[in-house]
Amino acid sequence: MTAAPQEVTATLVDQLAEGGRTVVAVGLALSRGLILVEKAMARFALHGVVPVIFAAIRTGPTVNAAPAEG
């Protein structure tokens, strides 16, 4: 996932294959948590993993790295 929804949606669960698992950051800006979503037998289970806080990405000058030699 590249974004943190406020809740796990049916759309997300529908995208999981049977037996599939994914870890999603869910919640509001200062109260997000990583949630393990598992789908089995057409049902899904949510398991709290750990609380997290994401920092904003700052923009600025880009750095061009030289290609590795060898």
MODELLER restraints for C-alpha pairs under 7 A, 6 or more apart:
rsr = mdl.restraints
at = mdl.atoms
rsr.add(forms.Gaussian(group=physical.xy_distance, feature=features.Distance(at['CA:1:A'], at['CA:24:A']), mean=6.42, stdev=0.5))
rsr.add(forms.Gaussian(group=physical.xy_distance, feature=features.Distance(at['CA:4:A'], at['CA:25:A']), mean=5.01, stdev=0.5))
rsr.add(forms.Gaussian(group=physical.xy_distance, feature=features.Distance(at['CA:4:A'], at['CA:26:A']), mean=5.12, stdev=0.5))
rsr.add(forms.Gaussian(group=physical.xy_distance, feature=features.Distance(at['CA:4:A'], at['CA:27:A']), mean=6.72, stdev=0.5))
rsr.add(forms.Gaussian(group=physical.xy_distance, feature=features.Distance(at['CA:5:A'], at['CA:26:A']), mean=5.29, stdev=0.5))
rsr.add(forms.Gaussian(group=physical.xy_distance, feature=features.Distance(at['CA:5:A'], at['CA:27:A']), mean=6.26, stdev=0.5))
rsr.add(forms.Gaussian(group=physical.xy_distance, feature=features.Distance(at['CA:6:A'], at['CA:26:A']), mean=5.37, stdev=0.5))
rsr.add(forms.Gaussian(group=physical.xy_distance, feature=features.Distance(at['CA:6:A'], at['CA:27:A']), mean=4.22, stdev=0.5))
rsr.add(forms.Gaussian(group=physical.xy_distance, feature=features.Distance(at['CA:6:A'], at['CA:28:A']), mean=5.91, stdev=0.5))
rsr.add(forms.Gaussian(group=physical.xy_distance, feature=features.Distance(at['CA:7:A'], at['CA:26:A']), mean=5.69, stdev=0.5))
rsr.add(forms.Gaussian(group=physical.xy_distance, feature=features.Distance(at['CA:7:A'], at['CA:27:A']), mean=6.23, stdev=0.5))
rsr.add(forms.Gaussian(group=physical.xy_distance, feature=features.Distance(at['CA:16:A'], at['CA:39:A']), mean=6.78, stdev=0.5))
rsr.add(forms.Gaussian(group=physical.xy_distance, feature=features.Distance(at['CA:18:A'], at['CA:39:A']), mean=5.78, stdev=0.5))
rsr.add(forms.Gaussian(group=physical.xy_distance, feature=features.Distance(at['CA:18:A'], at['CA:40:A']), mean=5.55, stdev=0.5))
rsr.add(forms.Gaussian(group=physical.xy_distance, feature=features.Distance(at['CA:18:A'], at['CA:41:A']), mean=6.93, stdev=0.5))
rsr.add(forms.Gaussian(group=physical.xy_distance, feature=features.Distance(at['CA:18:A'], at['CA:42:A']), mean=6.97, stdev=0.5))
rsr.add(forms.Gaussian(group=physical.xy_distance, feature=features.Distance(at['CA:19:A'], at['CA:38:A']), mean=6.90, stdev=0.5))
rsr.add(forms.Gaussian(group=physical.xy_distance, feature=features.Distance(at['CA:19:A'], at['CA:39:A']), mean=5.30, stdev=0.5))
rsr.add(forms.Gaussian(group=physical.xy_distance, feature=features.Distance(at['CA:19:A'], at['CA:40:A']), mean=4.95, stdev=0.5))
rsr.add(forms.Gaussian(group=physical.xy_distance, feature=features.Distance(at['CA:20:A'], at['CA:38:A']), mean=5.89, stdev=0.5))
rsr.add(forms.Gaussian(group=physical.xy_distance, feature=features.Distance(at['CA:20:A'], at['CA:39:A']), mean=5.50, stdev=0.5))
rsr.add(forms.Gaussian(group=physical.xy_distance, feature=features.Distance(at['CA:21:A'], at['CA:36:A']), mean=6.94, stdev=0.5))
rsr.add(forms.Gaussian(group=physical.xy_distance, feature=features.Distance(at['CA:21:A'], at['CA:37:A']), mean=5.52, stdev=0.5))
rsr.add(forms.Gaussian(group=physical.xy_distance, feature=features.Distance(at['CA:21:A'], at['CA:38:A']), mean=4.48, stdev=0.5))
rsr.add(forms.Gaussian(group=physical.xy_distance, feature=features.Distance(at['CA:21:A'], at['CA:39:A']), mean=6.52, stdev=0.5))
rsr.add(forms.Gaussian(group=physical.xy_distance, feature=features.Distance(at['CA:22:A'], at['CA:36:A']), mean=5.84, stdev=0.5))
rsr.add(forms.Gaussian(group=physical.xy_distance, feature=features.Distance(at['CA:22:A'], at['CA:37:A']), mean=5.37, stdev=0.5))
rsr.add(forms.Gaussian(group=physical.xy_distance, feature=features.Distance(at['CA:22:A'], at['CA:38:A']), mean=6.82, stdev=0.5))
rsr.add(forms.Gaussian(group=physical.xy_distance, feature=features.Distance(at['CA:23:A'], at['CA:34:A']), mean=6.34, stdev=0.5))
rsr.add(forms.Gaussian(group=physical.xy_distance, feature=features.Distance(at['CA:23:A'], at['CA:35:A']), mean=5.47, stdev=0.5))
rsr.add(forms.Gaussian(group=physical.xy_distance, feature=features.Distance(at['CA:23:A'], at['CA:36:A']), mean=4.49, stdev=0.5))
rsr.add(forms.Gaussian(group=physical.xy_distance, feature=features.Distance(at['CA:23:A'], at['CA:37:A']), mean=6.17, stdev=0.5))
rsr.add(forms.Gaussian(group=physical.xy_distance, feature=features.Distance(at['CA:24:A'], at['CA:34:A']), mean=5.49, stdev=0.5))
rsr.add(forms.Gaussian(group=physical.xy_distance, feature=features.Distance(at['CA:24:A'], at['CA:35:A']), mean=5.26, stdev=0.5))
rsr.add(forms.Gaussian(group=physical.xy_distance, feature=features.Distance(at['CA:24:A'], at['CA:36:A']), mean=6.53, stdev=0.5))
rsr.add(forms.Gaussian(group=physical.xy_distance, feature=features.Distance(at['CA:25:A'], at['CA:32:A']), mean=6.32, stdev=0.5))
rsr.add(forms.Gaussian(group=physical.xy_distance, feature=features.Distance(at['CA:25:A'], at['CA:33:A']), mean=5.53, stdev=0.5))
rsr.add(forms.Gaussian(group=physical.xy_distance, feature=features.Distance(at['CA:25:A'], at['CA:34:A']), mean=4.47, stdev=0.5))
rsr.add(forms.Gaussian(group=physical.xy_distance, feature=features.Distance(at['CA:25:A'], at['CA:35:A']), mean=6.26, stdev=0.5))
rsr.add(forms.Gaussian(group=physical.xy_distance, feature=features.Distance(at['CA:26:A'], at['CA:32:A']), mean=5.31, stdev=0.5))
rsr.add(forms.Gaussian(group=physical.xy_distance, feature=features.Distance(at['CA:26:A'], at['CA:33:A']), mean=5.52, stdev=0.5))
rsr.add(forms.Gaussian(group=physical.xy_distance, feature=features.Distance(at['CA:26:A'], at['CA:34:A']), mean=6.31, stdev=0.5))
rsr.add(forms.Gaussian(group=physical.xy_distance, feature=features.Distance(at['CA:26:A'], at['CA:35:A']), mean=6.79, stdev=0.5))
rsr.add(forms.Gaussian(group=physical.xy_distance, feature=features.Distance(at['CA:27:A'], at['CA:33:A']), mean=6.50, stdev=0.5))
rsr.add(forms.Gaussian(group=physical.xy_distance, feature=features.Distance(at['CA:30:A'], at['CA:53:A']), mean=6.08, stdev=0.5))
rsr.add(forms.Gaussian(group=physical.xy_distance, feature=features.Distance(at['CA:32:A'], at['CA:51:A']), mean=5.95, stdev=0.5))
rsr.add(forms.Gaussian(group=physical.xy_distance, feature=features.Distance(at['CA:32:A'], at['CA:52:A']), mean=5.49, stdev=0.5))
rsr.add(forms.Gaussian(group=physical.xy_distance, feature=features.Distance(at['CA:32:A'], at['CA:53:A']), mean=6.28, stdev=0.5))
rsr.add(forms.Gaussian(group=physical.xy_distance, feature=features.Distance(at['CA:33:A'], at['CA:50:A']), mean=5.59, stdev=0.5))
rsr.add(forms.Gaussian(group=physical.xy_distance, feature=features.Distance(at['CA:33:A'], at['CA:51:A']), mean=4.00, stdev=0.5))
rsr.add(forms.Gaussian(group=physical.xy_distance, feature=features.Distance(at['CA:33:A'], at['CA:52:A']), mean=5.16, stdev=0.5))
rsr.add(forms.Gaussian(group=physical.xy_distance, feature=features.Distance(at['CA:34:A'], at['CA:48:A']), mean=6.40, stdev=0.5))
rsr.add(forms.Gaussian(group=physical.xy_distance, feature=features.Distance(at['CA:34:A'], at['CA:49:A']), mean=5.36, stdev=0.5))
rsr.add(forms.Gaussian(group=physical.xy_distance, feature=features.Distance(at['CA:34:A'], at['CA:50:A']), mean=5.39, stdev=0.5))
rsr.add(forms.Gaussian(group=physical.xy_distance, feature=features.Distance(at['CA:34:A'], at['CA:51:A']), mean=6.18, stdev=0.5))
rsr.add(forms.Gaussian(group=physical.xy_distance, feature=features.Distance(at['CA:34:A'], at['CA:52:A']), mean=6.79, stdev=0.5))
rsr.add(forms.Gaussian(group=physical.xy_distance, feature=features.Distance(at['CA:35:A'], at['CA:46:A']), mean=6.45, stdev=0.5))
rsr.add(forms.Gaussian(group=physical.xy_distance, feature=features.Distance(at['CA:35:A'], at['CA:47:A']), mean=5.61, stdev=0.5))
rsr.add(forms.Gaussian(group=physical.xy_distance, feature=features.Distance(at['CA:35:A'], at['CA:48:A']), mean=4.68, stdev=0.5))
rsr.add(forms.Gaussian(group=physical.xy_distance, feature=features.Distance(at['CA:35:A'], at['CA:49:A']), mean=5.44, stdev=0.5))
rsr.add(forms.Gaussian(group=physical.xy_distance, feature=features.Distance(at['CA:36:A'], at['CA:46:A']), mean=5.73, stdev=0.5))
rsr.add(forms.Gaussian(group=physical.xy_distance, feature=features.Distance(at['CA:36:A'], at['CA:47:A']), mean=5.02, stdev=0.5))
rsr.add(forms.Gaussian(group=physical.xy_distance, feature=features.Distance(at['CA:36:A'], at['CA:48:A']), mean=6.34, stdev=0.5))
rsr.add(forms.Gaussian(group=physical.xy_distance, feature=features.Distance(at['CA:36:A'], at['CA:49:A']), mean=6.54, stdev=0.5))
rsr.add(forms.Gaussian(group=physical.xy_distance, feature=features.Distance(at['CA:37:A'], at['CA:44:A']), mean=6.85, stdev=0.5))
rsr.add(forms.Gaussian(group=physical.xy_distance, feature=features.Distance(at['CA:37:A'], at['CA:45:A']), mean=5.83, stdev=0.5))
rsr.add(forms.Gaussian(group=physical.xy_distance, feature=features.Distance(at['CA:37:A'], at['CA:46:A']), mean=4.81, stdev=0.5))
rsr.add(forms.Gaussian(group=physical.xy_distance, feature=features.Distance(at['CA:37:A'], at['CA:47:A']), mean=6.58, stdev=0.5))
rsr.add(forms.Gaussian(group=physical.xy_distance, feature=features.Distance(at['CA:38:A'], at['CA:44:A']), mean=5.43, stdev=0.5))
rsr.add(forms.Gaussian(group=physical.xy_distance, feature=features.Distance(at['CA:38:A'], at['CA:45:A']), mean=5.26, stdev=0.5))
rsr.add(forms.Gaussian(group=physical.xy_distance, feature=features.Distance(at['CA:38:A'], at['CA:46:A']), mean=6.61, stdev=0.5))
rsr.add(forms.Gaussian(group=physical.xy_distance, feature=features.Distance(at['CA:39:A'], at['CA:45:A']), mean=6.53, stdev=0.5))
